[in-house]
Amino acid sequence: MCGPPILPPELERKIFELVVEEHPKSALPVMLVAARTHYWVASILYNVSNQLGRTYPPVRGSNPNVKYYGTYVKHLIIGGDKSFEGLCRYLSACPNLIDIAIWTNCSMKRFLGLFSDLKLERLSASLISLSPADFRSAAFAHLTHLDATKCGAKWAQCQGFVFLPHLTHLAINDMIDIDTLRQLLQRCERLKILLAINRGGSWYGWDCDWDSRRDIIMDPRFVMMKIVRYVIGDWMNSAHGKPNMWDWAEAISSVKKKESYKDGGKLWTTWFDEITWEGELSKACEQNSGLS
């Protein structure tokens, strides 16, 4: 008598993953089926770890210890009032991280050795403590997306970005000066998106003297964002593959590449704020990129 059909491992895994994604309460029973299903489901449950605000995985649970689930974590947001030692303990338990948002007052220089053991592709952090030479660290060797929550406004403070070999997306949250923007666009060879974020206040006269800034404004890689952010939700959207600030910036860049808004009266469509986004730029980006 023939036994039950044996499915290819890839198909079997996909079936179990779909079951858990559609019916989250089935996760525990599925994990108990076999060692392989335990690994597959844990890779879904603990793929993203939020240690700010409403934490996940929760402090209380069947396996709350990061030493248990840390190996499955690839996306981590952490910081707040945690000490440097506490942050290091958590990070050390997550050897497979590729995406970190570390929002802390601790000096980033102190984490470079720890980050060098990872293959980080995305980082959101304050880099104000780093020197240009620090950017040559192995910690940044694989980085493609960098959200610099603080780095300074002058070229002397930002020139280290040039040393990042795979950097394609850079967001700067400081009120950066014009010369620094030009230098970044000219010297970061792989850069696809340079996102300048204004969290409030003026743009150092960006609302006047357009002729002297036209080269920057018209560069399709350059996007300005004037919105209130630093919400955990945007980072979580990115970690879960949902629309986020990088997607919107790419949509605007796509519109600019197609020269839809290069007449003088449309210069402000470079802005990415609530007013512009809800208007014709939103429609244009939706048409050009398929984002909603």
C-alpha atoms as a printed R data frame, in Angstrom:
    type eleno elety resid chain resno      x      y       z
1   ATOM     1    CA   MET     A     1  0.000  0.000   0.000
2   ATOM     2    CA   CYS     A     2  1.279  3.416  -0.938
3   ATOM     3    CA   GLY     A     3  1.820  5.935   1.821
4   ATOM     4    CA   PRO     A     4  0.619  9.549   1.783
5   ATOM     5    CA   PRO     A     5  2.044 11.722  -0.990
6   ATOM     6    CA   ILE     A     6  5.287 13.517  -0.145
7   ATOM     7    CA   LEU     A     7  5.286 17.184  -1.056
8   ATOM     8    CA   PRO     A     8  8.416 19.062  -2.106
9   ATOM     9    CA   PRO     A     9  9.816 20.910   0.957
10  ATOM    10    CA   GLU     A    10  9.344 24.320  -0.679
11  ATOM    11    CA   LEU     A    11  5.663 23.640  -1.351
12  ATOM    12    CA   GLU     A    12  5.099 22.174   2.098
13  ATOM    13    CA   ARG     A    13  6.643 25.243   3.714
14  ATOM    14    CA   LYS     A    14  4.544 27.590   1.602
15  ATOM    15    CA   ILE     A    15  1.353 25.799   2.629
16  ATOM    16    CA   PHE     A    16  2.162 26.055   6.331
17  ATOM    17    CA   GLU     A    17  3.147 29.715   5.977
18  ATOM    18    CA   LEU     A    18 -0.128 30.538   4.239
19  ATOM    19    CA   VAL     A    19 -2.101 28.769   6.963
20  ATOM    20    CA   VAL     A    20 -0.395 30.807   9.692
21  ATOM    21    CA   GLU     A    21 -0.704 34.087   7.807
22  ATOM    22    CA   GLU     A    22 -4.414 33.535   7.187
23  ATOM    23    CA   HIS     A    23 -5.128 32.075  10.637
24  ATOM    24    CA   PRO     A    24 -2.611 33.470  13.190
25  ATOM    25    CA   LYS     A    25 -4.171 31.490  16.058
26  ATOM    26    CA   SER     A    26 -3.062 28.302  14.339
27  ATOM    27    CA   ALA     A    27  0.613 29.241  14.768
28  ATOM    28    CA   LEU     A    28  1.233 27.297  17.983
29  ATOM    29    CA   PRO     A    29 -0.385 24.025  16.814
30  ATOM    30    CA   VAL     A    30  1.506 24.247  13.521
31  ATOM    31    CA   MET     A    31  4.802 24.844  15.340
32  ATOM    32    CA   LEU     A    32  4.256 21.601  17.269
33  ATOM    33    CA   VAL     A    33  3.857 19.461  14.137
34  ATOM    34    CA   ALA     A    34  7.587 18.996  13.543
35  ATOM    35    CA   ALA     A    35 10.949 20.670  13.994
36  ATOM    36    CA   ARG     A    36 10.838 22.044  10.471
37  ATOM    37    CA   THR     A    37  7.386 23.599  10.912
38  ATOM    38    CA   HIS     A    38  8.553 25.152  14.186
39  ATOM    39    CA   TYR     A    39 11.357 26.896  12.301
40  ATOM    40    CA   TRP     A    40  9.104 27.994   9.444
41  ATOM    41    CA   VAL     A    41  6.446 29.499  11.694
42  ATOM    42    CA   ALA     A    42  8.923 31.100  14.097
43  ATOM    43    CA   SER     A    43 10.556 32.795  11.101
44  ATOM    44    CA   ILE     A    44  7.211 34.477  10.410
45  ATOM    45    CA   LEU     A    45  6.200 35.267  13.986
46  ATOM    46    CA   TYR     A    46  9.511 36.814  14.997
47  ATOM    47    CA   ASN     A    47 10.678 38.302  11.705
48  ATOM    48    CA   VAL     A    48  9.904 41.822  13.006
49  ATOM    49    CA   SER     A    49 10.626 42.872  16.588
50  ATOM    50    CA   ASN     A    50  9.254 46.153  17.931
51  ATOM    51    CA   GLN     A    51 10.902 47.149  21.206
52  ATOM    52    CA   LEU     A    52  9.463 50.659  21.297
53  ATOM    53    CA   GLY     A    53  5.960 51.500  22.470
54  ATOM    54    CA   ARG     A    54  3.773 48.408  22.367
55  ATOM    55    CA   THR     A    55  6.482 45.786  22.209
56  ATOM    56    CA   TYR     A    56  6.479 42.616  20.144
57  ATOM    57    CA   PRO     A    57  7.309 39.907  20.941
58  ATOM    58    CA   PRO     A    58  5.595 40.732  24.248
59  ATOM    59    CA   VAL     A    59  7.496 40.643  27.511
60  ATOM    60    CA   ARG     A    60  5.126 37.969  28.760
61  ATOM    61    CA   GLY     A    61  4.431 34.920  26.666
62  ATOM    62    CA   SER     A    62  5.293 31.292  26.191
63  ATOM    63    CA   ASN     A    63  8.819 32.184  25.041
64  ATOM    64    CA   PRO     A    64  9.529 35.809  25.962
65  ATOM    65    CA   ASN     A    65 13.320 35.482  26.108
66  ATOM    66    CA   VAL     A    66 15.154 37.080  23.187
67  ATOM    67    CA   LYS     A    67 17.696 34.263  23.427
68  ATOM    68    CA   TYR     A    68 14.920 32.003  22.128
69  ATOM    69    CA   TYR     A    69 13.485 34.088  19.301
70  ATOM    70    CA   GLY     A    70 16.425 36.394  18.501
71  ATOM    71    CA   THR     A    71 17.819 34.170  15.786
72  ATOM    72    CA   TYR     A    72 14.598 34.631  13.784
73  ATOM    73    CA   VAL     A    73 14.542 38.451  13.993
74  ATOM    74    CA   LYS     A    74 15.562 40.289  10.832
75  ATOM    75    CA   HIS     A    75 13.893 43.666  11.406
76  ATOM    76    CA   LEU     A    76 14.314 45.432  14.749
77  ATOM    77    CA   ILE     A    77 13.240 48.795  16.133
78  ATOM    78    CA   ILE     A    78 14.710 49.558  19.546
79  ATOM    79    CA   GLY     A    79 15.998 52.379  21.729
80  ATOM    80    CA   GLY     A    80 14.100 54.701  24.007
81  ATOM    81    CA   ASP     A    81 15.421 54.683  27.561
82  ATOM    82    CA   LYS     A    82 17.302 51.388  27.243
83  ATOM    83    CA   SER     A    83 20.912 51.569  28.414
84  ATOM    84    CA   PHE     A    84 23.846 50.899  26.103
85  ATOM    85    CA   GLU     A    85 24.410 47.581  27.859
86  ATOM    86    CA   GLY     A    86 20.746 46.638  27.498
87  ATOM    87    CA   LEU     A    87 20.769 47.490  23.813
88  ATOM    88    CA   CYS     A    88 23.908 45.435  23.251
89  ATOM    89    CA   ARG     A    89 22.427 42.407  25.015
90  ATOM    90    CA   TYR     A    90 19.367 42.495  22.786
91  ATOM    91    CA   LEU     A    91 21.322 43.131  19.585
92  ATOM    92    CA   SER     A    92 23.801 40.356  20.377
93  ATOM    93    CA   ALA     A    93 20.925 37.881  20.598
94  ATOM    94    CA   CYS     A    94 19.801 38.744  17.047
95  ATOM    95    CA   PRO     A    95 22.623 37.604  14.732
96  ATOM    96    CA   ASN     A    96 20.575 37.690  11.515
97  ATOM    97    CA   LEU     A    97 19.442 41.320  11.546
98  ATOM    98    CA   ILE     A    98 19.330 43.112   8.204
99  ATOM    99    CA   ASP     A    99 17.203 46.119   9.203
100 ATOM   100    CA   ILE     A   100 17.615 48.190  12.383
101 ATOM   101    CA   ALA     A   101 16.000 51.374  13.651
102 ATOM   102    CA   ILE     A   102 17.915 52.304  16.788
103 ATOM   103    CA   TRP     A   103 16.491 55.511  18.231
104 ATOM   104    CA   THR     A   104 18.673 56.222  21.232
105 ATOM   105    CA   ASN     A   105 20.881 58.906  22.721
106 ATOM   106    CA   CYS     A   106 23.766 56.436  22.957
107 ATOM   107    CA   SER     A   107 26.675 57.207  20.631
108 ATOM   108    CA   MET     A   108 26.440 55.215  17.405
109 ATOM   109    CA   LYS     A   109 30.227 54.902  17.374
110 ATOM   110    CA   ARG     A   110 29.919 52.472  20.273
111 ATOM   111    CA   PHE     A   111 27.784 50.088  18.186
112 ATOM   112    CA   LEU     A   112 30.054 49.833  15.134
113 ATOM   113    CA   GLY     A   113 31.860 46.720  16.327
114 ATOM   114    CA   LEU     A   114 28.574 44.936  17.000
115 ATOM   115    CA   PHE     A   115 27.072 46.030  13.683
116 ATOM   116    CA   SER     A   116 30.177 44.846  11.828
117 ATOM   117    CA   ASP     A   117 29.182 41.256  12.600
118 ATOM   118    CA   LEU     A   118 25.858 41.774  10.801
119 ATOM   119    CA   LYS     A   119 24.958 42.288   7.164
120 ATOM   120    CA   LEU     A   120 22.832 45.375   7.645
121 ATOM   121    CA   GLU     A   121 20.906 46.545   4.597
122 ATOM   122    CA   ARG     A   122 18.788 49.231   6.305
123 ATOM   123    CA   LEU     A   123 19.547 51.515   9.233
124 ATOM   124    CA   SER     A   124 17.690 54.355  10.945
125 ATOM   125    CA   ALA     A   125 19.832 56.093  13.566
126 ATOM   126    CA   SER     A   126 21.538 59.271  14.729
127 ATOM   127    CA   LEU     A   127 24.999 59.431  13.152
128 ATOM   128    CA   ILE     A   128 26.104 62.724  14.681
129 ATOM   129    CA   SER     A   129 28.847 61.005  16.715
130 ATOM   130    CA   LEU     A   130 30.553 59.468  13.667
131 ATOM   131    CA   SER     A   131 33.558 60.858  11.827
132 ATOM   132    CA   PRO     A   132 33.901 60.463   8.031
133 ATOM   133    CA   ALA     A   133 36.408 57.644   8.603
134 ATOM   134    CA   ASP     A   134 33.854 55.709  10.677
135 ATOM   135    CA   PHE     A   135 31.719 55.218   7.568
136 ATOM   136    CA   ARG     A   136 34.420 52.930   6.174
137 ATOM   137    CA   SER     A   137 33.522 50.444   8.915
138 ATOM   138    CA   ALA     A   138 32.333 46.968   7.941
139 ATOM   139    CA   ALA     A   139 29.110 47.897   9.738
140 ATOM   140    CA   PHE     A   140 28.050 49.815   6.620
141 ATOM   141    CA   ALA     A   141 29.452 47.455   3.973
142 ATOM   142    CA   HIS     A   142 26.037 46.159   2.845
143 ATOM   143    CA   LEU     A   143 23.875 49.200   3.597
144 ATOM   144    CA   THR     A   144 21.433 50.285   0.864
145 ATOM   145    CA   HIS     A   145 18.896 52.380   2.838
146 ATOM   146    CA   LEU     A   146 20.043 54.882   5.467
147 ATOM   147    CA   ASP     A   147 17.703 57.105   7.471
148 ATOM   148    CA   ALA     A   148 20.009 59.551   9.260
149 ATOM   149    CA   THR     A   149 17.843 60.904  12.057
150 ATOM   150    CA   LYS     A   150 20.673 63.277  12.964
151 ATOM   151    CA   CYS     A   151 23.913 63.900  11.098
152 ATOM   152    CA   GLY     A   152 24.514 67.647  10.830
153 ATOM   153    CA   ALA     A   153 23.976 70.120   8.003
154 ATOM   154    CA   LYS     A   154 27.477 70.784   6.658
155 ATOM   155    CA   TRP     A   155 29.501 68.805   4.131
156 ATOM   156    CA   ALA     A   156 32.207 68.134   6.719
157 ATOM   157    CA   GLN     A   157 29.599 66.254   8.753
158 ATOM   158    CA   CYS     A   158 28.018 64.378   5.833
159 ATOM   159    CA   GLN     A   159 30.930 63.479   3.575
160 ATOM   160    CA   GLY     A   160 31.204 60.022   5.139
161 ATOM   161    CA   PHE     A   161 28.127 58.940   3.155
162 ATOM   162    CA   VAL     A   162 30.338 58.878   0.052
163 ATOM   163    CA   PHE     A   163 32.202 55.888   1.504
164 ATOM   164    CA   LEU     A   164 29.114 53.651   1.628
165 ATOM   165    CA   PRO     A   165 29.606 51.330  -1.370
166 ATOM   166    CA   HIS     A   166 25.998 50.172  -1.840
167 ATOM   167    CA   LEU     A   167 23.998 53.189  -0.633
168 ATOM   168    CA   THR     A   168 20.994 53.838  -2.896
169 ATOM   169    CA   HIS     A   169 18.513 55.559  -0.541
170 ATOM   170    CA   LEU     A   170 19.490 58.309   1.897
171 ATOM   171    CA   ALA     A   171 17.135 60.287   4.149
172 ATOM   172    CA   ILE     A   172 18.464 63.275   6.087
173 ATOM   173    CA   ASN     A   173 16.407 64.771   8.895
174 ATOM   174    CA   ASP     A   174 18.621 67.790   9.606
175 ATOM   175    CA   MET     A   175 18.156 71.184   7.948
176 ATOM   176    CA   ILE     A   176 20.907 70.517   5.453
177 ATOM   177    CA   ASP     A   177 22.570 73.298   3.464
178 ATOM   178    CA   ILE     A   178 22.562 73.662  -0.309
179 ATOM   179    CA   ASP     A   179 26.215 72.838  -0.935
180 ATOM   180    CA   THR     A   180 25.911 69.595   1.019
181 ATOM   181    CA   LEU     A   181 22.933 68.511  -1.088
182 ATOM   182    CA   ARG     A   182 24.871 69.174  -4.285
183 ATOM   183    CA   GLN     A   183 27.894 67.280  -3.036
184 ATOM   184    CA   LEU     A   184 25.803 64.262  -2.062
185 ATOM   185    CA   LEU     A   185 24.033 64.151  -5.427
186 ATOM   186    CA   GLN     A   186 27.320 64.463  -7.286
187 ATOM   187    CA   ARG     A   187 29.512 62.160  -5.228
188 ATOM   188    CA   CYS     A   188 27.276 59.321  -4.005
189 ATOM   189    CA   GLU     A   189 27.523 57.315  -7.205
190 ATOM   190    CA   ARG     A   190 24.786 54.747  -6.574
191 ATOM   191    CA   LEU     A   191 22.277 57.122  -5.005
192 ATOM   192    CA   LYS     A   192 18.720 56.771  -6.340
193 ATOM   193    CA   ILE     A   193 16.854 58.733  -3.655
194 ATOM   194    CA   LEU     A   194 18.029 61.684  -1.551
195 ATOM   195    CA   LEU     A   195 15.187 62.483   0.815
196 ATOM   196    CA   ALA     A   196 15.405 65.771   2.732
197 ATOM   197    CA   ILE     A   197 13.001 65.735   5.671
198 ATOM   198    CA   ASN     A   198 11.856 68.902   7.419
199 ATOM   199    CA   ARG     A   199 10.288 68.255  10.814
200 ATOM   200    CA   GLY     A   200  9.171 71.876  11.160
201 ATOM   201    CA   GLY     A   201 10.598 75.333  10.581
202 ATOM   202    CA   SER     A   202 12.042 77.020   7.525
203 ATOM   203    CA   TRP     A   203 14.004 75.596   4.621
204 ATOM   204    CA   TYR     A   204 16.764 78.210   4.783
205 ATOM   205    CA   GLY     A   205 15.117 80.259   2.058
206 ATOM   206    CA   TRP     A   206 14.166 77.350  -0.177
207 ATOM   207    CA   ASP     A   207 10.967 79.196  -1.016
208 ATOM   208    CA   CYS     A   208 12.902 81.842  -2.970
209 ATOM   209    CA   ASP     A   209 15.811 82.210  -5.405
210 ATOM   210    CA   TRP     A   210 14.784 79.166  -7.404
211 ATOM   211    CA   ASP     A   211 17.270 79.720 -10.206
212 ATOM   212    CA   SER     A   212 20.259 79.053  -7.952
213 ATOM   213    CA   ARG     A   213 18.695 75.793  -6.755
214 ATOM   214    CA   ARG     A   214 17.104 74.593  -9.947
215 ATOM   215    CA   ASP     A   215 19.736 71.911 -10.573
216 ATOM   216    CA   ILE     A   216 18.895 70.286  -7.240
217 ATOM   217    CA   ILE     A   217 15.133 70.698  -7.468
218 ATOM   218    CA   MET     A   218 15.030 69.166 -10.934
219 ATOM   219    CA   ASP     A   219 17.222 66.207 -10.060
220 ATOM   220    CA   PRO     A   220 14.806 63.229 -10.049
221 ATOM   221    CA   ARG     A   221 16.691 61.662  -7.154
222 ATOM   222    CA   PHE     A   222 15.928 64.586  -4.852
223 ATOM   223    CA   VAL     A   223 12.707 64.644  -2.854
224 ATOM   224    CA   MET     A   224 11.697 67.064  -0.093
225 ATOM   225    CA   MET     A   225  9.390 65.917   2.674
226 ATOM   226    CA   LYS     A   226  7.747 68.341   5.078
227 ATOM   227    CA   ILE     A   227  5.619 66.205   7.340
228 ATOM   228    CA   VAL     A   228  5.527 65.147  10.963
229 ATOM   229    CA   ARG     A   229  7.186 61.739  11.184
230 ATOM   230    CA   TYR     A   230  9.170 59.553  13.515
231 ATOM   231    CA   VAL     A   231  6.132 57.447  13.923
232 ATOM   232    CA   ILE     A   232  6.854 53.805  14.550
233 ATOM   233    CA   GLY     A   233  4.104 52.962  12.087
234 ATOM   234    CA   ASP     A   234  6.087 54.071   9.040
235 ATOM   235    CA   TRP     A   235  9.056 51.930  10.004
236 ATOM   236    CA   MET     A   236  6.753 48.981  10.738
237 ATOM   237    CA   ASN     A   237  5.142 49.376   7.326
238 ATOM   238    CA   SER     A   238  8.564 49.144   5.731
239 ATOM   239    CA   ALA     A   239  9.516 46.081   7.780
240 ATOM   240    CA   HIS     A   240  6.289 44.326   6.747
241 ATOM   241    CA   GLY     A   241  6.651 45.276   3.079
242 ATOM   242    CA   LYS     A   242  3.831 47.835   3.135
243 ATOM   243    CA   PRO     A   243  3.914 51.331   1.556
244 ATOM   244    CA   ASN     A   244  6.260 53.654   3.433
245 ATOM   245    CA   MET     A   245  8.300 56.823   2.986
246 ATOM   246    CA   TRP     A   246 10.782 55.189   0.618
247 ATOM   247    CA   ASP     A   247  7.968 54.044  -1.674
248 ATOM   248    CA   TRP     A   248  6.438 57.519  -1.779
249 ATOM   249    CA   ALA     A   249  9.816 59.092  -2.507
250 ATOM   250    CA   GLU     A   250 10.367 56.652  -5.371
251 ATOM   251    CA   ALA     A   251  6.922 57.475  -6.746
252 ATOM   252    CA   ILE     A   252  7.739 61.187  -6.795
253 ATOM   253    CA   SER     A   253 11.120 60.458  -8.365
254 ATOM   254    CA   SER     A   254  9.382 58.476 -11.085
255 ATOM   255    CA   VAL     A   255  7.128 61.423 -11.875
256 ATOM   256    CA   LYS     A   256 10.105 63.764 -12.098
257 ATOM   257    CA   LYS     A   257 11.963 61.403 -14.434
258 ATOM   258    CA   LYS     A   258  9.027 61.497 -16.829
259 ATOM   259    CA   GLU     A   259  9.229 65.300 -16.893
260 ATOM   260    CA   SER     A   260  5.584 65.639 -15.965
261 ATOM   261    CA   TYR     A   261  6.241 68.665 -13.755
262 ATOM   262    CA   LYS     A   262  9.262 70.495 -15.106
263 ATOM   263    CA   ASP     A   263  7.609 73.780 -15.982
264 ATOM   264    CA   GLY     A   264  8.400 76.643 -13.616
265 ATOM   265    CA   GLY     A   265  4.952 76.773 -12.069
266 ATOM   266    CA   LYS     A   266  5.202 73.171 -10.895
267 ATOM   267    CA   LEU     A   267  8.486 73.319  -9.004
268 ATOM   268    CA   TRP     A   268  6.772 72.783  -5.695
269 ATOM   269    CA   THR     A   269  5.656 69.316  -6.683
270 ATOM   270    CA   THR     A   270  9.079 68.304  -5.435
271 ATOM   271    CA   TRP     A   271  7.599 68.742  -1.988
272 ATOM   272    CA   PHE     A   272  6.097 65.753  -0.292
273 ATOM   273    CA   ASP     A   273  3.712 67.192   2.283
274 ATOM   274    CA   GLU     A   274  0.102 66.604   3.190
275 ATOM   275    CA   ILE     A   275 -1.221 69.380   0.951
276 ATOM   276    CA   THR     A   276  0.709 68.450  -2.182
277 ATOM   277    CA   TRP     A   277  0.345 64.707  -1.724
278 ATOM   278    CA   GLU     A   278 -3.420 64.922  -1.432
279 ATOM   279    CA   GLY     A   279 -3.601 66.954  -4.630
280 ATOM   280    CA   GLU     A   280 -2.450 66.418  -8.175
281 ATOM   281    CA   LEU     A   281  0.936 64.948  -7.229
282 ATOM   282    CA   SER     A   282 -0.840 62.074  -5.518
283 ATOM   283    CA   LYS     A   283 -2.766 61.358  -8.701
284 ATOM   284    CA   ALA     A   284  0.348 61.638 -10.843
285 ATOM   285    CA   CYS     A   285  2.368 59.294  -8.657
286 ATOM   286    CA   GLU     A   286 -0.488 56.822  -8.571
287 ATOM   287    CA   GLN     A   287 -0.662 56.808 -12.355
288 ATOM   288    CA   ASN     A   288  3.083 56.527 -12.812
289 ATOM   289    CA   SER     A   289  3.922 53.952 -10.168
290 ATOM   290    CA   GLY     A   290  0.767 52.064  -9.281
291 ATOM   291    CA   LEU     A   291  1.059 53.057  -5.615
292 ATOM   292    CA   SER     A   292 -2.094 53.908  -3.733
